[in-house]
Amino acid sequence: MAKSSKNKEELLLQSFEILKNNLEDNSGKIREIIAKIAKSNITLAIDMWKYVLINGEAIIKRDGYSFTSGMLYSLEQKIGGEELIIILNENEDILEYVFGKSDSIYSSYIWDALRYGYIELAEKMYTLVKKNRYKENSLTEFIEEICDSFASEFDYIQDVDDDDDDSYEEEENRANEVANVLLKWVGNLRDKEAKARITVTLIDYV
């Protein structure tokens, strides 16, 4: 007979209490516990996530996958992409650890913030990544990936007939807004070749 959600939550919490004493060796299972709890109790999951971020700060600077980018992915599978972006938007402390202190960062979540219209949040993410001295990839790589995602998302606009312009006006305005943010980020890059590549990608949207 299947256990109730409450009983499952209690068992998961008991496991967490034991495993949290060795965050590094148990990082994968801890991530799994938090993601499973998030499905039925997001407030509790957020508190647990904050605990491992604060107490595992030294870990995430050199091996942050489980508690940062991996945690984002696991949570996204349980609660959905936009709900995850809302959590990041409402929890500055989580945002700072995930994008400002971890070596493991996925550009896709910065793109998601832009895609769902959280422009201010995306700007905060960008600033944190820019200052993050632990990140594995360069700022240029992140921005180029985001711009490629943007171009893929809005590629259809280039095929819209002039007669259909009115019906696509909202999408075009959204594309222009995001493209202007991206161009501002691109303008701060030192890599001239990357800037040239990205400019070609974005030029039709501004």
C-alpha positions, -999 to 999 in steps of 0.1 A, spaced: 0 0 0 14 34 -10 23 58 18 5 91 20 22 123 8 26 134 45 44 102 54 66 104 24 75 140 33 84 129 69 106 101 56 124 124 32 129 150 60 144 122 82 168 113 54 177 149 49 185 154 86 210 125 84 225 133 50 230 170 56 258 162 80 279 153 50 267 177 22 295 170 -2 293 132 -3 255 132 -3 249 161 -26 231 141 -53 206 125 -28 201 159 -11 192 175 -44 168 146 -51 151 150 -17 146 188 -21 131 183 -56 107 156 -44 95 177 -15 91 207 -39 63 189 -57 40 191 -27 56 217 -3 75 243 -22 80 266 9 98 238 28 119 229 -3 130 265 -6 141 266 31 160 233 26 177 247 -5 187 278 13 202 256 41 224 237 17 235 268 -2 245 286 30 262 256 46 277 243 14 291 276 1 327 263 0 315 233 -20 295 252 -46 325 274 -55 344 244 -67 317 217 -74 284 235 -74 263 214 -98 241 195 -73 232 225 -53 229 251 -81 225 243 -118 216 207 -111 191 218 -84 175 242 -109 171 215 -134 156 190 -109 132 216 -96 122 226 -131 112 190 -138 90 190 -107 74 224 -107 79 239 -142 102 265 -157 81 296 -150 74 287 -114 112 282 -109 119 317 -123 93 331 -99 112 315 -70 145 330 -82 128 364 -86 115 363 -50 146 349 -33 176 372 -37 198 350 -14 192 320 -36 199 340 -67 232 353 -53 245 318 -45 233 302 -78 246 328 -102 272 347 -81 291 320 -62 288 287 -80 312 273 -106 283 256 -124 259 280 -142 234 272 -170 228 301 -193 194 286 -201 179 300 -169 190 335 -177 173 330 -211 142 317 -193 140 349 -172 141 370 -204 116 347 -222 91 349 -194 94 387 -192 115 390 -160 138 415 -175 150 430 -142 157 395 -128 177 387 -160 198 418 -154 205 408 -119 216 373 -131 238 389 -157 255 411 -131 261 382 -107 276 360 -135 298 389 -147 312 393 -112 314 355 -104 351 346 -103 343 309 -98 323 302 -131 337 276 -154 327 293 -186 334 329 -197 308 356 -198 311 357 -236 301 321 -238 270 327 -216 259 356 -237 265 339 -270 244 309 -258 216 332 -247 216 351 -279 214 318 -299 184 308 -278 168 341 -284 173 338 -322 158 303 -322 128 315 -302 119 344 -323 131 332 -357 95 329 -369 91 367 -368 114 370 -398 89 350 -419 59 371 -410 42 388 -439 37 425 -438 0 420 -440 1 400 -407 22 427 -388 -7 437 -365 -13 402 -352 24 398 -344 30 433 -330 31 421 -293 57 394 -301 78 418 -321 77 443 -293 88 416 -268 116 405 -292 128 441 -295 128 445 -257 149 414 -251 172 421 -281 180 456 -267 189 440 -233 211 415 -250 228 442 -272 236 461 -240 253 431 -226 271 424 -258 284 460 -258 303 453 -226 322 423 -240 359 426 -249 360 399 -275 355 417 -308 349 385 -328 322 374 -304 306 408 -305 306 407 -343 290 372 -343 263 381 -318 255 414 -336 247 395 -368 224 372 -347 205 401 -332 205 428 -359 171 419 -373 153 423 -340 162 459 -331 
